[in-house]
Amino acid sequence: MRPIVLLTAFSAASFAQSSGSLSADAKAFWTGIKNNVLRAAEKMPEEHWSYKPAPEVRSFGGIVAHVADGNYLICGAANGEKRELTVEKTKSSKADIIAALKESFAYCDAAYDGMTDAKATEPIKLFGRDRVRISALWMNISHDNEHYGNLVTYMRAKGLVPPSSEPRPAQ
């Protein structure tokens, strides 16, 4: 029986750059999802940022703003900090939300850059539970991947090809 490999194109490319350590692997997967979310946000035309497939769900722009807030919340836990979440409540234009998203990515970049394998196993509280520090970073990757899936669906509904499905340049 062949093993099932669950790597998307973006993560496989990012993972290939990893050194194989816990912290380097987390950073490689972070780089992949961060790039896809940003490229999706930039690619969706502003007139579709208010698009919702159903009234009870977030709009495309609302999801991007939520990702930015989530980055602050979860990467803050990795750093032992608590950040106020304001992006989803205060930003509405594509330009403002993308600027906030980039700032949240820079904030998380510092958490991933500062992570070492020795720090990875230090205890932290994450949503009231005892965890190890790297758990916050993996949760952040998971959260951003979850919402990138939403963005992909919204893009497809608007006839756009999401970044992770775009043709790859020949090597």
Backbone torsions as a table, in degrees:
resi	resn	phi	psi	omega
1	MET	NA	132.5	179.8
2	ARG	-81.1	140.8	176.9
3	PRO	-70.9	151.2	177.0
4	ILE	-91.2	128.3	178.6
5	VAL	-107.6	123.1	-177.6
6	LEU	-112.0	70.6	175.0
7	LEU	-122.1	130.7	174.9
8	THR	-83.2	168.6	-178.0
9	ALA	-58.5	-42.0	-178.2
10	PHE	-68.8	-39.0	-177.8
11	SER	-75.1	-32.8	178.0
12	ALA	-63.8	-42.5	179.1
13	ALA	-65.9	-42.8	179.6
14	SER	-67.9	-41.4	-178.0
15	PHE	-62.6	-34.3	-179.8
16	ALA	-60.9	-22.7	-179.1
17	GLN	-86.2	-5.9	-175.1
18	SER	-74.1	152.7	176.3
19	SER	-89.6	-7.2	179.9
20	GLY	95.6	-1.2	176.6
21	SER	-85.3	161.2	178.5
22	LEU	-54.7	-50.4	-175.6
23	SER	-69.8	-38.5	179.0
24	ALA	-68.0	-38.6	177.6
25	ASP	-64.4	-44.0	178.1
26	ALA	-59.3	-45.2	-179.3
27	LYS	-64.0	-37.6	179.8
28	ALA	-63.9	-44.8	178.8
29	PHE	-68.8	-35.9	175.8
30	TRP	-59.8	-45.3	-179.1
31	THR	-59.5	-41.0	-179.8
32	GLY	-63.6	-50.1	-177.0
33	ILE	-71.6	-36.3	178.2
34	LYS	-59.2	-45.6	-179.6
35	ASN	-65.5	-40.9	179.5
36	ASN	-66.1	-42.5	179.3
37	VAL	-63.1	-45.8	-179.8
38	LEU	-63.2	-45.1	179.8
39	ARG	-63.3	-37.8	177.0
40	ALA	-64.5	-45.1	180.0
41	ALA	-61.1	-43.1	-179.8
42	GLU	-69.1	-33.5	-175.2
43	LYS	-76.5	-34.1	-177.5
44	MET	-69.1	123.0	178.3
45	PRO	-60.1	146.0	-176.3
46	GLU	-58.6	-31.8	-179.6
47	GLU	-65.5	-14.1	178.4
48	HIS	-103.6	3.2	-179.3
49	TRP	-66.8	-22.3	178.2
50	SER	-92.1	0.7	-177.9
51	TYR	-63.0	132.9	174.0
52	LYS	-133.7	131.3	176.7
53	PRO	-72.6	-18.4	177.8
54	ALA	-151.3	149.8	-175.2
55	PRO	-60.3	-28.7	-173.8
56	GLU	-87.4	3.6	-180.0
57	VAL	-111.2	164.9	178.1
58	ARG	-67.7	152.6	171.8
59	SER	-74.8	169.4	176.0
60	PHE	-54.5	-51.3	179.1
61	GLY	-61.9	-36.2	177.7
62	GLY	-63.6	-37.3	177.2
63	ILE	-65.6	-45.2	-179.8
64	VAL	-61.3	-42.8	177.8
65	ALA	-63.7	-40.1	177.9
66	HIS	-62.6	-39.4	177.1
67	VAL	-61.4	-43.5	179.0
68	ALA	-60.0	-47.9	178.3
69	ASP	-61.5	-42.0	178.5
70	GLY	-60.8	-38.0	177.8
71	ASN	-60.1	-45.2	178.7
72	TYR	-63.4	-43.1	-178.1
73	LEU	-63.8	-51.4	-171.7
74	ILE	-79.4	-42.7	176.7
75	CYS	-67.5	-30.2	174.2
76	GLY	-60.9	-41.3	177.5
77	ALA	-61.7	-38.7	178.5
78	ALA	-63.3	-30.1	-179.7
79	ASN	-96.0	1.4	-178.2
80	GLY	72.0	26.0	-178.9
81	GLU	-118.0	157.0	174.0
82	LYS	-120.5	122.6	-179.0
83	ARG	-108.7	144.3	174.4
84	GLU	-74.1	136.6	-178.6
85	LEU	-98.9	110.3	-173.9
86	THR	-128.0	-12.2	-171.4
87	VAL	-62.0	-51.2	-176.4
88	GLU	-64.4	-30.6	-178.1
89	LYS	-83.4	-24.4	-170.0
90	THR	-118.9	-14.1	-176.2
91	LYS	-110.1	141.4	179.4
92	SER	-137.0	-26.8	-178.8
93	SER	-83.1	154.7	177.9
94	LYS	-55.9	-47.0	-177.6
95	ALA	-61.6	-44.1	-178.8
96	ASP	-67.5	-40.8	-179.0
97	ILE	-70.0	-40.3	177.9
98	ILE	-64.5	-40.2	177.0
99	ALA	-61.0	-43.2	178.8
100	ALA	-66.3	-38.4	178.0
101	LEU	-61.3	-46.1	179.1
102	LYS	-61.4	-39.2	177.3
103	GLU	-64.3	-40.1	179.0
104	SER	-67.3	-35.1	176.2
105	PHE	-64.5	-42.2	178.3
106	ALA	-62.3	-40.2	177.6
107	TYR	-60.9	-46.1	178.7
108	CYS	-69.3	-37.1	177.5
109	ASP	-52.9	-41.0	179.4
110	ALA	-63.4	-37.2	178.4
111	ALA	-66.5	-44.0	179.6
112	TYR	-69.4	-40.3	179.6
113	ASP	-64.9	-33.2	-178.6
114	GLY	-85.3	-6.9	-178.7
115	MET	-78.6	132.3	172.5
116	THR	-121.4	164.8	177.8
117	ASP	-62.5	-33.2	178.3
118	ALA	-67.4	-42.0	178.9
119	LYS	-71.5	-25.5	-174.2
120	ALA	-57.1	-31.6	-175.7
121	THR	-99.3	7.3	175.9
122	GLU	-68.6	143.1	-178.9
123	PRO	-74.3	141.8	173.3
124	ILE	-141.3	168.2	169.6
125	LYS	-100.3	130.2	178.9
126	LEU	-132.8	110.1	-175.7
127	PHE	52.8	43.8	175.4
128	GLY	79.9	3.3	-179.1
129	ARG	-115.5	152.4	175.6
130	ASP	-76.7	125.5	179.7
131	ARG	-139.9	176.6	169.6
132	VAL	-100.0	154.6	-171.5
133	ARG	-53.6	-42.0	-176.9
134	ILE	-68.2	-18.7	176.6
135	SER	-58.6	-36.4	178.8
136	ALA	-63.4	-41.6	-178.8
137	LEU	-68.5	-40.3	177.3
138	TRP	-67.0	-36.1	176.2
139	MET	-64.1	-39.1	178.6
140	ASN	-62.4	-43.5	177.5
141	ILE	-61.3	-44.7	-179.9
142	SER	-62.8	-44.3	179.6
143	HIS	-61.4	-47.0	-179.2
144	ASP	-66.4	-37.3	175.7
145	ASN	-63.7	-42.5	179.0
146	GLU	-56.5	-47.7	-176.9
147	HIS	-79.7	-22.9	171.3
148	TYR	-63.2	-37.0	175.6
149	GLY	-58.5	-40.1	174.8
150	ASN	-62.5	-45.4	-179.0
151	LEU	-61.3	-39.9	178.0
152	VAL	-59.0	-46.8	-179.3
153	THR	-61.7	-44.0	179.2
154	TYR	-63.2	-42.4	179.6
155	MET	-63.0	-44.6	179.2
156	ARG	-60.9	-39.4	179.3
157	ALA	-63.6	-25.4	178.9
158	LYS	-98.2	10.3	175.8
159	GLY	78.8	19.2	-179.2
160	LEU	-104.7	147.0	176.1
161	VAL	-89.5	122.4	179.5
162	PRO	-69.2	155.7	-176.8
163	PRO	-52.7	-40.1	-177.5
164	SER	-71.4	-11.4	177.7
165	SER	-105.5	-1.9	178.3
166	GLU	-68.0	147.7	177.4
167	PRO	-58.5	142.5	178.6
168	ARG	-88.8	142.1	176.0
169	PRO	-65.3	146.4	178.0
170	ALA	-64.8	142.5	179.7
171	GLN	-99.7	NA	NA
